[in-house]
Amino acid sequence: MKKIQMVDLQGQYSNIKETIDSSIEEVLNSSAYINGPYVHQFQADLEKYLSVKHVIPCANGTDALQIAMMGLGLNQGDEVITVDFTFAATVEVIALLKLTPVLIDVEPDTFNIDIDALKKAITPKTKAIVPVHLFGLCANMDAVMDVAKKHNLFVIEDTAQAIGANYTFKDGRKQKVGTIGHVGTTSFFPSKNLGCYGDGGAIFTNDDDLAHTIRGMVNHGMYKRYYHDVVGVNSRLDSIQAAVLKTKLPLLDKYCDARRNAARYYNTAFSQNNNIITPTTKSNASPNCGEICDSCDCHVFHQYTIKIMNGKRNELHQHLLDKGIPNAIYYPVPLHAQKAYQDNRYKEDDFTTTNELIETVISLPMHTELDEEQLAFITKTINDFV
Ligand SMILES: *Cc1c(COP(=O)(O)O)cnc(C)c1O
């Protein structure tokens, strides 16, 4: 059996080595290392893939979130609501811009934004909501957009873990996540579903004015060379990363399918185990989709995360490591309890779900190169132990 990896970047690269290498060589020979033709081509390809008017590439997913918030003109003291259970980047940029983060609980089954908690958190100072499509599953965007419309709030979708996922609206219409709110952001960090070979990120919007503002902001606030109209940042996608991404984008749907196949194998193998709750079922995922998530496109399984309900999660974590099966606890500490983001505004009672999730979740190997022999070994080891 091949050595099991949490994410098999080497295996994926070896299958596309020739085209990747030649695209990188082209960049090296062109010497257009920043803003070369590959950046523009990748931007256009991604606009087409997402059916969105504007893609603005930038240096990483954290910058993408920060610049999106700058572009919307949010001001010091504005409240921005986001989830307690996500990677810290989401709340980090809110705090960095001197906006006020308002962390709220998530749903126990989808791990995504809890709509009742969202409604309760809104105050006259609320300006924006940042839903995170965590682990690759679409958040409930019908409800988020309804709430935003009612209270006149911006919606910034953190799509770092879910690029390629389709959200199904109540009326049956499908739309790529990241293009539903006022602005969406993503990361091309190597282990993300569309990863480059360094850092990279992008911002998506259908709003022409916002796109224009953001295009200047990523480049020192310049709309005309050496004329600085607004305070900006230096956040660019370099041409080598764009070449890698342009080569990999046409494979993204195939990669999503490979992840869903692995998820289906896991779901089936754990279906008889009462101590394991698998990530998604028909009733609790994209509420309108009507299909089971491991066969539809609302979940792209950035992570395959189960809940261990008999209190043996930490033992399982160690047991799997002993057996050579990598695994991870995403996330071990909820954001409201992190030193940097603690605040006496928060009450533990408001975070019953995240406080439970940090004790029960475990993420299993999930990538595009998992084979049946590996999946059989992983699932048997887990079922024998739990
Ligand atoms: C990875 C990630 C980010 C940050 O992306 P970087 O490219 O690493 O800066 C932001 N939000 C979420 C949910 C992420 O998973």
The ligand as an SDF file (V2000), in Angstrom:
LIG
                    3D

 15 15  0  0  0  0  0  0  0  0999 V2000
   -6.9380   28.9110    4.1640 C   0  0  0  0  0  0  0  0  0  0  0  0
   -8.0050   29.7790    4.6390 C   0  0  0  0  0  0  0  0  0  0  0  0
   -7.8880   31.1830    4.6110 C   0  0  0  0  0  0  0  0  0  0  0  0
   -6.6030   31.9020    4.3230 C   0  0  0  0  0  0  0  0  0  0  0  0
   -5.9820   31.6080    3.1310 O   0  0  0  0  0  0  0  0  0  0  0  0
   -4.4090   31.8930    2.9610 P   0  0  0  0  0  0  0  0  0  0  0  0
   -4.1960   31.7780    1.4840 O   0  0  0  0  0  0  0  0  0  0  0  0
   -3.6940   30.8250    3.7190 O   0  0  0  0  0  0  0  0  0  0  0  0
   -4.1130   33.2450    3.4710 O   0  0  0  0  0  0  0  0  0  0  0  0
   -8.9810   31.9390    4.9780 C   0  0  0  0  0  0  0  0  0  0  0  0
  -10.1390   31.3590    5.3600 N   0  0  0  0  0  0  0  0  0  0  0  0
  -10.2900   30.0240    5.4360 C   0  0  0  0  0  0  0  0  0  0  0  0
  -11.6000   29.4500    5.8650 C   0  0  0  0  0  0  0  0  0  0  0  0
   -9.2230   29.1870    5.0910 C   0  0  0  0  0  0  0  0  0  0  0  0
   -9.3820   27.8660    5.1650 O   0  0  0  0  0  0  0  0  0  0  0  0
  1  2  1  0
  2  3  1  0
  2 14  2  0
  3  4  1  0
  3 10  2  0
  4  5  1  0
  5  6  1  0
  6  7  2  0
  6  8  1  0
  6  9  1  0
 10 11  1  0
 11 12  2  0
 12 13  1  0
 12 14  1  0
 14 15  1  0
M  END
$$$$
